[in-house]
């Protein structure tokens, strides 16, 4: 199957009280794991690519990285019948435009601290471009922080204000809205609880499907409660990297002389298939196609 605009699935998910999983990939094996898990779970899925992944895949050149990930994502989607989207996550305006030219079916513009008015103006322009390309545009109001170098977590920095979300969603022309409600990027243990009252207020003010970034550190009970309140796209990165790396590491530890990348990368891929399937079950996407 070719790459899919996943927006109809996300809209359906919000109506029905489940969510579409968006899983980060930095190589071919991880992209395959996401697509194969979607096929096995009869679920829609999103292969998600971050700016840092582009730099890795492109050897420091994000443009080349975009071209590489476009090819990898298309090939992974073509290997299954399940609907699979390719998403540029936290992209600059230039990266979003190039991703759309290369066939990405979903993009997120990261305003990177721009004032709300400037964020809105650029987002409106990108919405026109994305919709002309038949793609989904995600934007963010608020700021989901990243875990500190010392392991500290400040889940209250930059939380989304319902009034700001309502104002932005009403004017920006976006399809989905990422909100900051207490999650934190790169947390390795499930110990974070979402601000569900804040989410309830945002969902009452905004009709758009809402997106959760940084879900790996959020408890499953809190994720499920958030989905019931309007979260319809759940991003997962750190949890996938943990499963992939642990399996690859186990192969190398058991066989220190191993030199065939297929052995440890293949183990990582198999482990990530299982991890993606488990997350699809948690967010309620399994069996929806």
C-alpha positions as CSV (number, residue, x, y, z in Angstrom):
1,X,0.0,0.0,0.0
2,X,1.2,3.5,-0.7
3,X,1.6,6.1,2.1
4,X,-1.7,7.3,3.6
5,X,-3.0,10.6,4.8
6,X,-3.8,9.4,8.3
7,X,-6.1,12.3,9.2
8,X,-9.4,10.5,8.6
9,X,-8.2,7.8,11.0
10,X,-7.2,10.3,13.6
11,X,-10.6,12.1,13.3
12,X,-12.4,8.7,13.6
13,X,-10.2,7.9,16.6
14,X,-11.3,11.1,18.4
15,X,-15.0,10.4,17.7
16,X,-14.7,6.8,18.9
17,X,-12.4,7.2,21.9
18,X,-9.2,5.6,20.8
19,X,-5.9,6.9,19.3
20,X,-3.5,6.4,16.4
21,X,0.1,5.6,17.4
22,X,2.9,7.6,15.9
23,X,6.3,5.8,16.4
24,X,9.7,7.3,15.7
25,X,12.2,5.7,13.3
26,X,15.8,6.4,12.5
27,X,16.6,3.6,10.2
28,X,15.0,1.0,7.8
29,X,14.5,-1.7,10.4
30,X,12.5,0.6,12.7
31,X,10.3,1.8,9.8
32,X,9.7,-1.8,8.9
33,X,8.8,-2.7,12.5
34,X,6.1,0.0,12.6
35,X,4.6,-1.0,9.3
36,X,4.7,-4.7,10.1
37,X,3.1,-4.2,13.5
38,X,0.3,-2.2,11.8
39,X,-0.3,-5.2,9.5
40,X,-0.3,-7.7,12.4
41,X,-2.6,-5.5,14.6
42,X,-4.9,-4.4,11.8
43,X,-4.3,-0.9,12.9
44,X,-3.4,2.4,11.2
45,X,0.1,3.7,12.1
46,X,2.4,6.6,11.7
47,X,6.1,6.4,11.0
48,X,7.5,9.5,12.6
49,X,10.8,11.2,11.8
50,X,12.4,13.9,14.0
51,X,14.9,16.6,12.9
52,X,17.7,14.8,14.9
53,X,16.9,11.6,13.0
54,X,17.2,13.4,9.7
55,X,20.7,14.6,10.7
56,X,21.7,11.1,11.6
57,X,20.3,9.5,8.4
58,X,21.7,12.3,6.3
59,X,25.2,12.3,7.9
60,X,24.6,15.8,9.2
61,X,22.6,17.0,6.2
62,X,18.9,17.2,7.0
63,X,17.9,17.6,3.4
64,X,19.6,14.4,2.4
65,X,18.1,12.8,5.5
66,X,14.6,13.8,4.4
67,X,15.1,12.2,1.0
68,X,16.4,9.0,2.6
69,X,13.6,8.8,5.1
70,X,11.0,9.5,2.4
71,X,12.3,6.5,0.4
72,X,12.5,4.3,3.5
73,X,9.0,5.2,4.6
74,X,7.5,4.7,1.2
75,X,9.1,1.2,1.0
76,X,7.9,0.2,4.4
77,X,4.3,1.3,3.7
78,X,4.4,-0.5,0.3
79,X,5.2,-3.8,2.1
80,X,1.8,-3.9,4.0
81,X,-1.9,-3.5,3.4
82,X,-2.4,-1.5,6.6
83,X,-2.7,2.3,6.3
84,X,0.7,3.8,7.2
85,X,1.5,7.5,7.2
86,X,5.0,9.2,7.1
87,X,5.2,12.1,9.5
88,X,7.9,14.9,9.8
89,X,7.9,15.7,13.5
90,X,9.0,19.1,14.9
91,X,10.1,20.4,11.6
92,X,11.1,23.9,10.6
93,X,9.0,25.6,7.9
94,X,11.6,24.8,5.3
95,X,11.7,21.1,6.4
96,X,7.9,20.9,6.4
97,X,7.8,22.2,2.8
98,X,10.5,19.9,1.6
99,X,8.9,16.9,3.3
100,X,5.6,17.6,1.5
101,X,7.4,17.8,-1.8
102,X,9.0,14.4,-1.1
103,X,5.7,12.7,-0.3
104,X,5.4,12.8,3.4
105,X,1.7,12.5,4.2
106,X,1.8,14.3,7.6
107,X,3.9,17.1,8.9
108,X,4.3,19.1,12.2
109,X,5.5,22.7,12.2
110,X,7.6,23.5,15.3
111,X,7.5,27.3,15.9
112,X,10.5,26.9,18.3
113,X,9.5,29.6,20.7
114,X,8.1,32.1,18.2
115,X,5.5,34.5,19.5
116,X,1.9,33.2,19.1
117,X,1.1,35.7,16.3
118,X,4.2,34.8,14.2
119,X,3.6,31.1,14.8
120,X,0.0,31.6,13.6
121,X,1.0,33.4,10.4
122,X,3.5,30.8,9.3
123,X,1.2,28.0,10.3
124,X,-1.6,29.4,8.1
125,X,0.7,29.4,5.1
126,X,1.9,25.9,5.8
127,X,-1.7,24.7,6.2
128,X,-2.5,25.8,2.6
129,X,0.6,24.0,1.3
130,X,-0.1,20.8,3.2
131,X,-3.7,20.6,2.2
132,X,-2.8,21.2,-1.4
133,X,-0.5,18.2,-1.2
134,X,-3.2,16.1,0.5
135,X,-1.4,15.9,3.7
136,X,-2.2,16.5,7.4
137,X,-0.7,19.4,9.3
138,X,0.0,19.3,13.0
139,X,0.9,22.3,15.1
140,X,1.7,22.8,18.8
141,X,0.5,25.3,21.4
142,X,2.6,25.2,24.6
143,X,5.9,23.4,25.1
144,X,6.5,19.8,26.0
145,X,9.9,19.8,27.8
146,X,12.7,17.3,27.5
147,X,14.1,15.5,30.5
148,X,17.1,17.4,32.0
149,X,20.7,16.1,31.7
150,X,20.6,15.2,35.4
151,X,17.4,13.3,35.0
152,X,15.2,16.0,36.5
153,X,11.7,16.5,35.2
154,X,9.8,19.8,35.0
155,X,6.5,18.7,33.6
156,X,4.9,22.1,34.4
157,X,7.0,24.2,32.1
158,X,5.1,25.7,29.2
159,X,1.8,24.0,29.8
160,X,-0.9,24.8,27.2
161,X,-3.5,27.3,28.2
162,X,-7.0,26.4,27.0
163,X,-7.6,30.0,25.8
164,X,-4.5,30.0,23.6
165,X,-5.4,26.6,22.2
166,X,-8.9,27.8,21.3
167,X,-7.6,31.0,19.7
168,X,-4.9,29.2,17.7
169,X,-7.1,26.3,16.5
170,X,-9.8,28.6,15.4
171,X,-7.5,30.6,13.0
172,X,-4.5,28.4,12.1
173,X,-6.2,26.0,9.7
174,X,-4.4,23.0,11.1
175,X,-5.8,19.5,11.3
176,X,-4.4,18.3,14.7
177,X,-3.1,20.2,17.7
178,X,-0.3,19.0,20.0
179,X,-0.8,20.2,23.6
180,X,1.5,20.3,26.6
181,X,-0.4,18.7,29.5
182,X,2.4,17.3,31.7
183,X,4.3,14.8,29.5
184,X,8.1,15.1,29.1
185,X,10.2,14.0,26.2
186,X,12.8,11.2,26.7
187,X,11.6,9.9,30.1
188,X,12.6,6.2,30.4
189,X,10.3,5.1,33.2
190,X,6.5,5.3,33.3
191,X,6.0,7.7,36.2
192,X,4.3,10.8,34.7
193,X,0.7,11.7,35.2
194,X,-1.1,14.0,32.7
195,X,-2.9,17.1,33.8
196,X,-6.3,15.7,32.9
197,X,-8.3,18.7,34.1
198,X,-6.3,21.0,31.8
199,X,-6.8,18.5,29.0
200,X,-10.6,18.4,29.7
201,X,-10.7,22.2,29.4
202,X,-8.7,22.2,26.1
203,X,-10.8,19.5,24.6
204,X,-14.0,21.5,25.5
205,X,-12.6,24.5,23.8
206,X,-11.0,22.8,20.7
207,X,-12.8,20.6,18.3
208,X,-9.6,19.3,16.6
209,X,-8.0,15.9,17.5
210,X,-5.4,16.5,20.1
211,X,-1.9,15.0,20.1
212,X,0.3,13.8,23.0
213,X,4.1,14.2,22.7
214,X,6.4,12.5,25.1
215,X,4.2,9.6,26.0
216,X,6.9,7.1,26.9
217,X,7.1,8.3,30.4
218,X,3.4,8.6,31.0
219,X,1.6,5.9,32.9
220,X,-0.7,3.7,30.8
221,X,-3.7,4.6,33.0
222,X,-3.1,8.3,32.3
223,X,-2.7,7.8,28.6
224,X,-6.0,5.9,28.5
225,X,-7.7,8.6,30.5
226,X,-6.3,11.3,28.1
227,X,-7.6,9.4,25.1
228,X,-11.1,9.3,26.6
229,X,-10.8,13.1,26.9
230,X,-9.8,13.8,23.3
231,X,-6.2,12.7,22.6
232,X,-6.3,11.0,19.2
233,X,-2.6,10.7,18.2
234,X,-0.1,9.4,20.7
235,X,3.7,9.8,20.0
236,X,6.1,7.2,21.1
237,X,9.9,7.4,20.7
238,X,12.0,6.6,23.8
239,X,10.0,3.4,24.6
240,X,10.7,2.2,21.0
241,X,14.4,3.0,21.2
242,X,14.6,1.1,24.5
243,X,13.1,-2.1,23.1
244,X,15.2,-2.0,19.9
245,X,18.4,-1.3,21.7
246,X,17.9,-3.9,24.4
247,X,17.4,-6.7,21.9
248,X,20.4,-5.7,19.8
249,X,22.5,-5.4,22.9
250,X,21.5,-8.9,24.1
251,X,22.6,-10.4,20.8
252,X,26.0,-8.7,21.0
253,X,26.5,-9.6,24.7
254,X,25.6,-13.3,24.0
255,X,27.9,-13.3,20.9
256,X,30.7,-10.8,21.4
257,X,32.4,-11.9,18.1
258,X,29.2,-11.3,16.0
259,X,30.0,-9.1,13.0
260,X,26.8,-9.5,10.9
261,X,24.6,-6.4,11.4
262,X,21.6,-8.5,10.3
263,X,21.8,-10.5,13.5
264,X,21.5,-7.7,16.0
265,X,19.5,-5.3,13.9
266,X,17.1,-8.0,13.0
267,X,16.7,-8.8,16.7
268,X,16.0,-5.1,17.4
269,X,13.5,-5.0,14.6
270,X,11.6,-8.0,16.0
271,X,11.6,-6.5,19.5
272,X,10.2,-3.2,18.2
273,X,7.4,-5.0,16.3
274,X,6.3,-6.4,19.6
275,X,6.7,-3.0,21.3
276,X,4.7,-1.2,18.7
277,X,1.9,-3.9,18.8
278,X,1.7,-3.5,22.6
279,X,1.3,0.3,22.3
280,X,-1.3,-0.1,19.6
281,X,-3.3,-2.3,22.0
282,X,-2.9,0.2,24.8
283,X,-4.2,3.1,22.8
284,X,-7.0,1.1,21.3
285,X,-6.0,1.1,17.7
286,X,-5.8,-2.6,17.2
287,X,-8.5,-4.1,15.0
288,X,-9.7,-0.8,13.7
289,X,-9.2,-1.6,10.0
